[in-house]
Amino acid sequence: MSEHSKSSPLKTYFLIWAVLLMGTYVTYRVAFIDLRPFNAAIALTIATIKATLVALFFMHAWHAGEKLIKLVIISALFFLLLLLGLTMTDYATRLWS
C-alpha cells in the first residue's frame, strides 16, 4: 500500500474527526437560532459539508486515481444538489398558515 501524503494518516484522520465534531456542534447551536426558512438550508449545508469530508478522507476518494471514481462522485454530488435544490424550492413555496 503506497503512502499518499507525507503527513501521518492518523493525524489527518483525527483532524477530520475534530472538524466533524465541530460541524455537529455548530449544527446543534444553529438549531436554537430562529432563522425562519433558512434553518433547514443551513442544517443541510452543514450536513453536506460533513458528508463530503467523510467521502473524501475516510472513503479515500481524495486520492482516487481512476477517472470513473471521480465521475461517480461528481455525478452523485450533482444529483444531491439537484435533490436539495428541489426540496428547498418546495419548502420555500409552501403556504404556512
C-alpha positions, 0 to 999 in steps of 0.5 A: 500500500503506497503512502499518499501524503507525507503527513501521518494518516492518523493525524489527518484522520483525527483532524477530520474527526475534530472538524466533524465534531465541530460541524455537529456542534455548530449544527446543534447551536444553529438549531436554537437560532430562529432563522425562519426558512433558512434553518433547514438550508443551513442544517443541510449545508452543514450536513453536506459539508460533513458528508463530503469530508467523510467521502473524501478522507475516510472513503479515500476518494481524495486520492482516487486515481481512476477517472470513473471514481471521480465521475461517480462522485461528481455525478452523485454530488450533482444529483444531491444538489439537484435533490436539495435544490428541489426540496428547498424550492418546495419548502420555500413555496409552501403556504404556512398558515 
